[in-house]
Amino acid sequence: MSGVRRVAMLSLHTSPFDQPGAGDAGGMNVYVRSTALELAGVGIDVEIFTRDAGEGRPRREALADGVLVHHLEAGPRRRIPKETLPDLTETLADAITDVADLLADGHFDVLHSHYWVSGTVGLTLSREMNLPLVHSMHTMAKVKNRHMRAMTSPEPADRVAGELGIVAGAARLIANTTTEASELVSLYGASPDRIDVVAPGVDLSTFHPGDRAAARAALAFPEDQFHVLFAGRIQKLKGPQVLVAAAAELRRRRPDIPLAVSILGSGSGSEALALQPAIDRAGLTGAVRLYPPVTAAHLAQWFRAADAVVMPSFSESFGLVALEAQACGTPVVAANVGGLPQAISDGRSGLLVDGHSAGSWADALERLYDDVHLRAALGRGAATHALAFGWQRTALLTAQTYRTAVDRFPTAATR
């Protein structure tokens, strides 16, 4: 079996240095950063290529030993919505080729692209550099359109075409869950024998159970409050508006519940959602509070200070927030969509909710408030469930995918 020593990882629309929960940054940032660090730990050097957003970072920056980040000059040196990045794909591909030519030995063993914009660039580079392309979708236009068609404009046709081209041209596809793998087959015509299912991990050194009372005291939440937390990008796809509606319904039917809802995150480009007006109209000013994104260590404290973490997403390839919250011993109430049923053990580490009606979500929260023993049992189960997920395992399985891609990639003479 061929050895893999150096990987070019493409994460063009968002940087591993970006703060998750802000702008277009989210679980994918954590995924890219954590996987790269663990790959370096097993002897595979990773060079990550991302776009320079004009934040003053050096052109080349070490993330850690064995992980180098290149900030490419492509397009305006500022943050731009990811929806506009397809116009820059040729510029990005040229920039990456220029950087690759300047490397000491000019050699990579494999390309690994994340999200469709990077994948289209990856296809170009795969042909130019005669290298196998491994691609991770993270989200898919056809899946998003199926779940969000009544709420937002459909994903553009060029994205669908781009994803179809990636599925047809990539040497290997990495899916987060078996659900995502089946969607690649049924919606995109992917060959099952080119798909590897590799679950994301969780940083158990940061996200772990701790002193709940101390965490609540540090964040000024009284012990008797029923504290519900949402952490993620503030956009319709993630469903924070569902939580606001559920909080209003719960307040209407159970004014005796000392409810406190915290929403951590910020808007995301053209998909940003203004929540405060909805909160005010529902009469929840003060009960539902908005907070900016926080660092991982601070986020772990927020998880420990919550009675439940809520994920009312309409589409989710996996849901890293669910793993991180569970690792802190906090049960998760999540939508029964996408990869969330595999990230959460229903009835053991959290609760899955069908649909997005305010009543259904209020029912789940009311159940958790009333049944203290259930809440405690789910918290214990959550911490245990999360132990099965680690980034080292993700990296080892990803490395196996790289080796398979290299072994099965035809040489220039046989293509």
N, C-alpha and C positions, 0 to 999 in steps of 0.2 A: 504494500500500500504506500502511495506517495506521501512524502512528508510535506507539511505546510508550515512555512516559517514566517511569511509576511503577508498581511491582508490589507488591501485598500478598502476602507469602509466609507461609504458615501452617505452622508446625512446632510443634504444640501439646504433644506429649508429651515433647519434648526440645529443649534450647536449643543454639544454635550456640556458646555459651560453655562447654558441658559437655565434660568430658574423655572422648574416645573410649576405649572399652574398659571404662568404669565404668558401672554401672547399666544404663540403657537406651540409653546413648550408644554410637554406633559409626560406621559408615561414613556413615550418613545425616547425622550432625552435620557431618562433613567436607564432604559434598556440599552441604548448605545453605549453610554458611559460604563455601566456596570459590566456588560458583556466584554467590552474592550479590556477593561482592567483585569478581569478574570482570565481572558485569553492570554494576556501578557504573563500572567502568573503561571501558565502552563507552557510557556516558551514560544508563543506565537506573537510576533510584533505586529502591532496594529497602527496604521496611519489613517486618521479620520479626516475627511475632506468636507468642509462646510463653507457656507458663504460668509464673507466679511460684512457684518451689519453695521460697521462704522462705530464700534464701541471701544476703539483704541487698543485692541489686542494685537500682539505681534503676528506676523505672517505665519510663523511656525512656533508652536507652543507645546511643551511637554505636559501631558496630563499626569503621567507617572512614568516610571521606567518601562520602556517597551510600548508606550502609547504616545503618539505624536499627533497633534491637531494642526491642520493647515487651514488658515482662513483665506479664502479665495477672493480675488477682486473680480466680481461678476455682477454687473448691474449697479444700481445706486448703493452707496455705502450707508445704508440705513435699513431699519426693519421694514419689510414690505409684506403684504398679505401673501400667504403661500399660494393663493389662487392665481397670482400673477407670475409665479416662478416658471411655468412652462415656456413663457416667452424668452427665458434666459438659458434654456437647456443647452443650446449650441455654445453659448459663451462659457457656461460652466464646464462643459466637456473640454473645451479648448484650454481653460485655466487648469484643469486637473492634468491634462496631458503635458502642459508646460512644467508643472511642478514635478510630475513623475520623471520627466527627462533630466531634471536637476538632481535627482537622488543619487546617492553614491554608486549604487550598482544598477539603478534603473529597473529593478526587478520586483514584481509581486507574484504571488502564487495564485491568488484568487481575488475577485472583487465581491464585495457584499454591500448591496444597496438597501436603504430603508425608505419606505414610502415611494409612491409612484413617480414623483418628480425625479428622485435619485435613480430610480429604476430605468427611466428612459435614457438618462445620461449613461448609466451602467451598461446598457445594451450597446451604445455607441463605442464606449471604451472597450467592451469585451471584444468587439470586432477589430478595433484598431490595435489592441495590445495582445490579441490572441489569448485571452484569459477567460476562464469560466466565470459566469456571474451567478451568485447566490442572491436571492431577493427575499426580503421580509416585507409583506404588505402593510401590516399594522392596522390600516383601515382600507375598505374597498368601496368604490363608488356604487356598485350595484347593490351591495348590502345596505349602504347608507340610504340610497334612494328608496329601497323597499320599506325601510322602517320610518323614514322621515318625509315621505312624499306629500303628506297632508300639511306639513308645517313649514317647510323651506323649499326654495327652488332646487330642482334636481341638480346633481353634480353634472358638470359639463361633459359633452360628448367626447371632447379631446382627452379627458381623464379616463373615461371608459375605454377608449381606443388605446390609450397608452398602457393601461393595465392589461388589456388583452394581448398587446404586443410583448409585454414583460413576461406574462405567463407562457406565451409561446416560445420566447427566446431565451429565458433564463435556464441555466444548467440545473439548478435546484431551487425549490421554493421552501421557505421555512414558514410554517403556520404555528400560531401560538397554541391552538387547541384543535381537537378533532372536529369541532364544529366549523372552524375556519377552513380546515382542510377539505371538508365536504362542500363548503361554499365555493372554494376554488375549483372543485371538480364540476359541480352542478351549474354554477353561474358563469364560469370562465373557461370551461372545457379543459382544465388542467389534467395532465396524466397523473394518476395516483402514485405511480412509482417514481415520480420526480418530487414528491412532497415529503418533507420531514416535519413531524410535530415536535416542537421544542417549547416547553412552557417557560415563560419568564420567571425570574426569581425575586427574592426579597433580601435586603441587607439586614440580616438578623443581628448584626452588631449594633445597628442603629434602632431598628424597630423590634422591640421586645417588651414583654410586660414590665411594669414598674409600679411605683407608688401612686395609685389613682388619686387618693386624697391630696397628696402633695401637688400633683399635676393640676387638679382643680383649684387648689388654693393659689398656685402660681398664676393661673389665668383668671382668677377672681370669679369662679363659678361656685356658688354655695352648694354644699353637699346634698341638699334636698331637691335641687333642680333636676329636671329631666333634660339632659343636654344631648342634643342631636347635632351631628356634624356632617357637612358636605365639604369635600376638598377636590378642586379641579377647575378646569376652564369654565368661565361663565358664558355658556352658549347652549342653545336649545338641545343640541345633540346629547349633552351631558345631563340635562333634565333638572337643573336647580329650580326652574319654575314649577316643576311638579312638587318639589319639596315645599315650596312656599304655599301652594294650593292645599297640600296635605296638612300643613301647619294651621292654615286658616280653618279647615274642616275640623281638625282635632280641637282647636280652641272653641269652635262653635258647640261641639257636642260634649266636650269635657273641659269646661272652664276651670275645674279644680286641679288640673295637671299643671304644675309649675314648669311650663315649657320654655326652653331656651334653645334657639337654633343658630348655629354659627355656619357661615358660608365663607370658605377660604378660597380665593382665586381671583382672576381678573379676566376681562374680555379677550376674545381671540379674533383679531382682524375683522373681516366683514361679517363674521358670525357672532360678534359680541352681543350680549343680551343685557338690557337695562333692567335690573331687578328691583332697585329701590322704589320706583313708582308702584310696582305691583305689591311690594311689602306694605307700603303706606296705604294703598287702597284697601288692602285686606285687614287693616287695623292692627298690623303686627309690628309697628314701629317700636323698637326696643326689645321685642321678643325675638325677632329675627335680625341678626346683625351681619354685616358684610365686613370681611377682613382681607387684606392683601395676601398674596402667596408668602409662604415662609420656607426656611431652610428645612432640610430633611430632619435634623435633630430637633428642631422646634416643632415640626409636624408630628413627630412621634409623641411629643408631650401633649399636643392637641388630641391625638387619638386616645391617649391614656385618660384624658380628662372628659371623654365623651361616653355616654351610655350606649350610643349606637352611631355608626357611620352609615350614611345613606348614599346609595348610588342609583338614582333613577334614570340611568342612561337609556337612550333609544337604540343605540348600537355600541358595542364594545368588543373589540377583538379579544381582550382578556380582562383588563382592569387591574393595574398594579396597585391602585389605591386600596382595593379590597384586600390584597395580600398584606400590604403594609399595616393596615388597620388591624387585621386579624393577628398579625405577629405581635401587636401590642396588647393582645388580649381583649379586644373590643369587637363585639358582634357587628356584622354588616347586614343591612337591609338593602337588597339589590334587585334590579329588574331582571326578570327571567329572559334575558336576551344574550345573544352572542356567546362570548366565552365566560360570562359571569357564572353560569351554573357549574363550570369546572373550576373556577377560582374559589367558589364558596361551596361548602357542604351544607345543603339545605336542611335545617332542623338540627344541625350539629355545630356549625360555626356561624350561622346567620340564617336569614330568612329571604326567600325569593318571592317576588311579587309579580303576578301576571298583570300586564297592562300598565297604564299610567294614570288611571283615574284617581282623583284626590281621595275618594272614599276608600279605595283599596290600600293606599299608602297610609292613610290615617288609621285604618284597621290594624295594620302591622305595627305601627308605632304605639297604638293604644295597648295592643297585646303585650309588647315589651315592657311598657310602663307598669301595667297591672301585675305581671308575672315576674317578680323579682328573681325567683328561683330559675326560671327559664333564662333570664338575662345573664345570670351568673354562669349557668351551665354552657350557654352559647359562648360566653367569653373564654371559659376554659377550653372549650372545643376549638375556638378560633386560634388560640395560641398554639395548640397541638397541630392543627391542620397546616398552619403556615410553616412549621418545621420541615415539611416535606419539600419545600421549595427553596432552593438556594441558587445564587448566581453561578457558583462553581459548576453545578450540574448543567445549567444552561450553557455555559461556555464549553464544557466537554462535549455535549451533544452537538453544539454548533461547529466545533472543530471536526467532529466526525462528518458532518455535512460537507464541510470544506474538502475533506479528504476524498469523499465520494465524488464530489463535483470535479476535482482534479483528475481522479482515476478514470472517470468516464468521459472526460472532455476530449474531443477529437483533436489531433494535432493539425497544424496548418496543412500538412501534406495529404491528410485524409478527409478534410472538410470539403 
